[in-house]
Amino acid sequence: MLDPITAFATASAAFNFVKRAVEAGREIEDVGSQLGTWFSACADLKQHEEESRDPPIFKKLLSKGSVEQEAMENLMRRKKIEQQEKELRELIVYRFGVEAYREMMDERRQLREGRARTVMIQRRRRAKTLQNVIAVVLIAGIFAVPVAVSMWLLGKVE
């Protein structure tokens, strides 16, 4: 994930490239990779905003700048991205029609939900693996203590 400043710069650069290329007569299909770059940078910005609402404790303690400053920066970036998205939507709708844009947004939503499901499944697997490791260590400890005590006592008797 990119930091918000880099993500915003990346999104703006990708947007400007797409806009200039289409204005110069290139087809929207020719700049698909730049559209992907724009969407990825926007996703990074959104994730940063969500994380900034509930930051880790170390970030709260070490944060530079005020809460108001961060909120204003988030707002300005979000409004600029919304404007860019509106212009890109117009380009896509002009070239392919409203239905194609809706299909793209539906597919985007499905991919995002699928990735979120995958992350949730991975977290559950990690938690289950950790629980299993802890259980094995505890069971081994429960059996190891009596064996060690028995060996110690046997060693003292001889």
N, C-alpha and C positions, 0 to 999 in steps of 0.2 A: 504494500500500500504506500502510495506517495504521500508526502506531507501536503497540507492544504495549499501552500503557496505554489509548490511545484505542480500539483494536480491542476490548480486553476490556470497556471501558465500553459500547461500542456493542453488543457481543454481549449483555451483561447487560441493557441497556435493552430490546433487541429481545425477549429471552427473557421478561422480566417483562411486557412488553406482551402478548405472545402468551398467556402463562399467565393473566393477569388477564382478557383478552378471552374466552378459552375458558371460564374459571370463571364469567364474567358471562353466558354463554349464547350467545356468538357461535360460529359454525362455524369450523373450522380453515381452511377455504377463504378466509374473510374476512380472515385475517391472513397470507396467503401472502407478501405483500411483506415483512412483518416477519421471516418465516422466512428469506426470501432474504437480508435484512440480517444475520441471525444467522449464516447459513452463510458469507457473505462475510467477516464479521469473524473468524470461526473460521479461515477459510483464511489471512487475514492473520496471525493469531497463529501458526499452524503454520509459515508461511513465515518469520516472525521467529525462531522457535525453531530452524529449520534453518539460517538464516543466522548465528545466534549460536553455533552449534557450530563454524563456520569463518569468523570475521569477517575483513573486510579488515584489512590491516596498520594503517591509520590509526585504525581503531576499536579495535584492540588497544592502541595507544599512548595514545589519548585517552579511553579508557573510564573512566567514573566508577564507583565502587562495586566490590565484590569479585566474584570469580567465584562464590563461594558464595551471595552475595546474589542474583545474577542467576539462578542455578540454582534457588534456593528460590522466587523470583517466578515463574519459568517453570513449576515444579511446581504451585504453588498455582493459577495460572491454568488449567493443563491439567486439574487435578482438578475445578475448578469447571465448566469447559466440558464435561467428561465427564458430570458430574451433570446439567447442563442438557440435554445431548444425550439422556441416558437419559429424562428427563421428557418431552422433545419426542417421542421415539420412542413413548413410551406414549400420548401424545395422538393421534399419527398412527395408531398401531395400533388404538387404541380406535375411532377414527372410520372408518378405511378397511380395517383388517385388516393382518395381517403381510405378506401378499403385496404389498400396495401399498407398504409401507415398503421391502421388498426391491427392488421395481422402482425406487423413487426412489433408493435407494443405488446400484443398478447404473447408472442413468442418470447419477448424480453422478460415479461412477468413470469412465464412458465420456467424459463431458464434460471431466473433468480430464485424462485421457490424451490426448484430442484437442487440448486447449490446450497441453499439454506438447509434443506432436508439432509443433504450429504454431510454438511458440517455438524448438524445435530447428531446424526448417527455416529460420526467419528468421535464426538465428545462422549457419547454414551459408551462406546467401545473402550475408550481410554479409561473412563471411570470404572467400568466393569473389570478391566484388566488390573487396575490399581487395587480394587477391592480383592480380587483373587490373589494378588501378590501379598497383600497384607494378611489375608487369611492363611496362606501357606506359611508365611513367616511366623505368625502366631501359633499355628498348630505345631510347627517344627520346634518352636520355643517351648511349648507345653510339654512335648515329649523329650526334649533335650535336657531340661532341668532335672527331672527325676533320674535320667540316665547318668548325668554328670554327678549328681549327689550320690547315687549308688556306687559309681566308680570311685568316688572320693572316699566313701565310707569303707569300701572293700580294700582300698589302698591303705587305710589307717589300721585295719584289723590285722593285716599281714605284717 
